[in-house]
Amino acid sequence: MAAGQQGLFAPARPLVERLGSEFFRKVPTQPGVYSMRDRTGEVVYVGKTKNMRQRLRSYRVANPERVSRRHLRLMREVVRIGFDLCPTESAALAREARLLRRLKPRFNRAGVWPGQARFLTWRFAEETVQFSVPEVPTLGWERYGCSQKKRRSRKARLPWRALLRQRPDIGAATKRCPPFSG
């Protein structure tokens, strides 16, 4: 259909048909986290918002010209929407992150899997420096990254500084470069 051309039929409204228009009117305008469930009760999507009413209302109309196929599939599967209100948007963000990692909803893409710990490792081989980013540091390589204590230092040193301590001749060559201005 051409842009701006009206369709013969109104777009589908599967969530309004299932939940009723009254549901969307009664949703509060506070920040929070919402979860969408399918027929089996499984959580298929989790989201956070600073205005619950406005965000949930965006799911009312399933217009295939404006919404992705993935979004349309989600709206066809959802039979129930629940929400938890939070005092602030940052509290909602933290709650959403915990729920995503715990539930791993199938329609969520970002934030579902926690990042794997990685190390920046290096070693000197003759006149070159070799770098690697493994999950487990290899013996014989210097490393920068996760510590065994599971604590993060606020004043973490850059790997480059550690490298310069071992090979000051590398630093002498880079000191001639003008500083980065960005």
Secondary structure as UniProt FT lines:
FT   TURN            3..4
FT   HELIX           14..19
FT   HELIX           21..26
FT   STRAND          32..37
FT   TURN            39..40
FT   STRAND          43..49
FT   HELIX           52..57
FT   TURN            58..59
FT   TURN            64..66
FT   HELIX           69..77
FT   STRAND          80..85
FT   HELIX           89..103
FT   TURN            106..107
FT   TURN            110..111
FT   STRAND          119..125
FT   TURN            126..127
FT   STRAND          128..132
FT   TURN            139..140
FT   STRAND          142..145
FT   TURN            148..149
FT   TURN            154..155
FT   HELIX           159..166
FT   HELIX           168..174
FT   TURN            175..176
//
